[in-house]
Amino acid sequence: MTARVNVLECRDLRKSFGDNAAVKGVGFEIAEGETYGLLGPNGAGKTTTISMVTGLLERDAGEVFIDGEPLTTRSVAVKRGIGLVPQDLAIYPDLTARENLIFFGKLYDMAGNDLKNRAAEVLEVIGLTDRADDRTDEYSGGMKRRLNIGIGLLHKPRLLLLDEPTVGVDPQSRNAILESVEHLSEEGMAVLYTTHYMEEAERLCDRVGIIDLGEIKAEGTRRELVQMVGQHDRVRLDAGGPLDAGVDALASVPAVKKAGTRDGGMEMVVDDAGQWLADILAKVTGAGVTITSVDVDEPNLESVFLHLTGRALRD
Amino acid sequence: MRQAWHIASKDLKLRFRDRSAFIIGVIAPLGLAAIFSSIFNPIEEFQFVATYAVVDLDGGFVATQFVAGLEQFGAASEDVKIVKAASREEAIALADVEPFSSEEGVDAAFVLPPGFSDAVQSDNPVALEVISGQAGVGAGLAIAFAEQFASEMTYARIAVAGFESLGGTDDRGAAGLRALATPSPVSVESVETSDKELAGKTFYAAGLAIFFLFFTVQFGVNSLLEERHAGTLSRLMAAPMRRSSIIAGKAIMSFVLGFVSMVVLVVATTLLFGAEWGNPIGVFLLVVAGIISALGIMAVVAGFAKTAEQAQNYSSMVAVILGFLGGTFFPVGQAGGILSDLRFVTPHAWFMQGLGDLGAGNVGDVLPAVGALLLFGLVAGTIGLVGLRKGLQS
């Protein structure tokens, strides 16, 4: 087992704007190849946190380390390891996609053929090779979003920060963006992904921090979060035969917390259905029950957020 | 610092691509200079030519002296022609004809009536008629010539009267001639100052160049606020460079735009309109100092504006007010009073003053103006830098 290497560590980040405390003691770590999600509604403090992590915003308190090196707003060298994809589009509309990439590449001390080749690679990754030499003010919203991400990736950062990169994007482009992000962690990049879309956090993130009102309310894998708030999977079997016998058989499966019959089938509450489903089906069929369909309802982060904050994610 | 050059290079590309810098920095001032030049060139190139008629109906001593003096004036200048007319009616007819439209016409006619000489010599009043068909420089000069003659006659009469009261025994004519031959106790000299205002086309070329320089320079300074509005500022600030590099990039871009614009204008107005800017080294010093002063003042405006639109509005107001006050459209220095002194609170006035001094003297004469312009740049630039840095931190 390889040791966990943290690319980003931030501790007790605090930031107030006047009397409004936007971030109140946020801290987390992200390891190499890990995608960490900050999930919370608008105004939760996600962008303020990212701004402090990238050194854009002076923090009132707290520490940020990139690969063990402290980061402040005045840091120069440390910033080479960070790629930022801001929530608002940050591209020059009068330049082409290639010119945008080349310009930002130069700011990261890239030059010559290395820069040209890398720009071509990124254009390929974000699917803009065919339109690389068109001015970006002629692009669709989705294309601009993809370029916005491409610029963040250009210099192969150790840590990529994506601040709600799919806001206002059509479903097709959104899917393309999510696929791109999935590949990043495979390449060993540490990714901090902020979103208020539960589906994105569940799909992309190895770990998620639930943030609300400037505080991380809970943190962990999806399963850990679900368990943390005492929620379990619900499994329904449409079945025939001796259903009561099937229910009795499930008593020997420790993950099954509760089981019963209902509407010509069986229903049960299970801790991690994904892991125990095969055992459950074996026990039930062993008791003579005939199964016609299986339906697993896993609790999602939306319900976790609701449990933790008393509010829906999109409130 | 390398990043600052990259930022400046990118901004220049954007400005040349949208042509805004070209229009504000070159086309507008060149166009206005052409308009002003076309208005003022005919006045500068105007050459005085006049024809006068004279009718001597008297034939006496004084009248003969007047005609002789007039002919002497005509002989001394190729541009003044004297013709004789036989009668007052002929003189009126000649004066009624537009002299520019016909060689037959005259600008004015002098009529010396019968008994003119006797009247002058006997202290009786008499009229020397000046007939002109149209107002103009030629007619005005004729009246001035006649008035000068009348003044001299009055002077001679006073001298003769004084001579007689002291018991003089010579005849009045000889006494009068002696009085006229006596040199005037007061002489008038024309002296050109070394502290000269620019003239004509050079004035307008220089005035419009420095006026539009402020608009050109504001592109770079205000683009910092545009970067914020466009969202690209966050990317620049997240890049591995000092924030001062971002400001330096904008300053470099402003300087280059301003310099290119000024060089184009200096060369173009010299070749096309005949503007005389003076010694190139002195002009270079003034241009560089002028750009620095404009950069400082525009940085103050941008440093305290909240949006790019606000900065653009403020910049335009400041540029127009300083331009007018500094005398880029009309020579405020000649207005006298408080305006004449107040103009020196603007870089424009120092720039114009520097060019005026350069035209009248040598390169060293521009140093006070260059110093004043650099001081403007230093003071305003320091204040502006504080505002811009504060803006980057918020």
Interface residues (C-beta under 8 A of the other chain):
Chain A: S51 T54 G55 L56 E58 T73 R74 V76 A77 V78 K79 R80 I82 L84 P86 D88 L89 A90 I91 Y92 P93 D94 L95 E99 F103 F104 K106 L107 Y108 D109 I151
Chain B: R2 Q3 H6 I7 K10 K13 L14 R17 D18 A230 G231 T232 S234 R235 L236 M237 A238 A239 P240 M241 R242 R243 Q393
